[in-house]
Amino acid sequence: MPRSVTLEKMEYQVPQFIEAEDKIVGPLTFKQFLYLGGAAGICVISFLYLNILLAVLIALPVIGLAAALAFYKVNGKPFIEVLEAGFNYFIGAKLFLWRRNEEAQKRKQAAAATAAAEAATAAAALPRNTPRLTRGRLSELAWSLDVRDSASNENRS
């Protein structure tokens, strides 16, 4: 039953159940009628042209599917939408996300801490007057070796 709404002294009829489909064929909507009519047609054809046992084996799943499509709802959604979503899931690409295991992270952190401690003890084991090789000193040595190698190659030529 539509409810009346008054806006500035004018009344408008507001429909209440806009999601409900109209009943076309008796108590059935057009979609329900098509599902059940199609299933009845398949069953009649199978009984006319096939052995009775084979016809029953075909008719039972067809009737079950037609009844589910016509009347069954999953969480308020028609069964056809659930079938469509399942079909799309099975044929569609899947994205698997991997979450890092916290135990593995703890093991890696412990291993890194152990390696750092071993490096510190190895550095402490060196004698005090041992020269340390810094990045600047390393680049100077590499440059001087390059210059010497190129000079010796020129002298040989």
Helices and strands as residue ranges (DSSP letters): E 3-7, E 10-14, E 23-25, E 28-29, H 30-49, H 52-71, E 73-74, E 77-78, H 79-91, H 102-125, H 135-156
